[in-house]
Amino acid sequence: MTVQDLIEAVQGSVPYLGVLLFFAFYPILSSLVWISTSLLYYWRWERHLDPTFYEIEAFPLVTVLIPAYGEERVIAKTIEGILAIDYPFKEIVVVDDASPDGTVAALAPFVRDGRVRLVRKRFNEGKAMALNDALPVINGEIVLIMDADAFPDPRILRWMVPHFNSPRVAAVTGNPRVANRRTLLAELQLLEFASIVGLLRRAQRVWGRILTMSGVVGAFRRSALLDVGLYSPEMATEDIDMTWKLQENAYDVRYEPRALVWMQVPSTLPALFRQRIRWAKGLAQVLKRHEPSLRTWRNRRLWPVLLEAALSISWAYCVVLLTLVWGVSLAVGYPPAGVSPIPNWWGMLIGTTCILQLLTGVLLERRYDRGIPLYFYVAVFYPIIYWLLMAVVTVLATPMGLAVRTVRGRVTRWRTPREAST
């Protein structure tokens, strides 16, 4: 059998037709669902500000907790931003996870004058263990956990704290905005956080559960973290795992789009690739660990999130598989079924739907970041470049996450080179 005979057999099979249909229809249907449900969220909860909801009669003490490892270049600016938060009762605690650089020295002026408490670890054990070690020694029942290279909006706690008036609320995830916008890759991530992350969190709140708290910024009820057993240091993405643990224990996790924080994203392809491999691997780990409990009727409100995650992973495999098949077909001179070197009407429909989704996200986020529309010109590259890159990452990392044994007691250490804040 020749290569062409094999290709003809594959492309004439029923499974190939199924893969082709899923590849064609999923991005359109998912985009329409995301757009419609996120607009419903906007119409019900975001369009008009309810001043009575955000009134704070008694200000509870809030601990701003920052896990730090190798943050010499960025930590001082982050602390200055936290000190400027408009909230009367807060403490700042930094847990240094045995940083090999001058992180502790950069914190020294703030520690000496009492504005920052420092928990200093002698051995590096990763972000999750750093948080677990610090949580027992903080004073606030509400804890705002931030990355060490993030810069908060001064009113961030004014928007997040009122949610905790509801006793079922265990966590509130904020709205990360991209600060460094010097490269095309960073600009693509700017669109991603506006039109994928922000849009999906709005949609998921309508569904009743969300996939993940933002690792860069999130407010938690300390007693809820203790109740579910703190963070899991063996997981590659402790933030996704914690989100699911809280929701499986009947806690409510909310999204607050007004709670802004400015973050640094990877500006080079290798750095982005490493980050997204970890994210995809971590999601696979979470799906594997939590799948048994999700079979129960009690956790049925997580089913839409589970289904969406599973379909997204499946679609990534379809993208890579079909790209390989089509590439081989073109190489041997056999016109591949379902593809054309010039985008056909269905391909244009998929691209147009993607652009519409990106535009919806930009319009929703424009009220928080007036500069976002200036970067919409990179939207044309998103379905062409970014989709394929993220699909490859998912295909490579998902088996790693499913295969690895997440033995309790192991730790996942971090090695996160930081760019200086801009």
Secondary structure, DSSP 8 states (H G I E B T S, - for coil): --HHHHHHHHHTSHHHHHHHHHHHHHHHHHHHHHHHHHHHHIIIIISS--TTTT--SS---EEEEEEESS-TTTHHHHHHHHHT-S-SSEEEEEEEE--SSSHHHHHHHHHHTTS-EEEEESS---HHHHHHHHGGG---SEEEEE-TT-EE-TTHHHHHGGGGGSTTEEEEEEEEEE----SHHHHHHHHHIIIIIHHHHHHHHHHT--S---SSEEEEEHHHHHHTTS--TTSS-HHHHHHHHHHHTT-EEEEEEEEEEEE----SHHHHHHHHHHHHHHHHHHHHHHHHHHTSGGGGGGHHHHHHHHHHHHHHHHHHHHHHHHHHHHHTT---TT--SS--HHHHHHHHHHHHHHHHHHHHHTTT-TTGGGGGGGGGGIIIIIHHHHHHHHHHHHHHHHHS---TT-------------
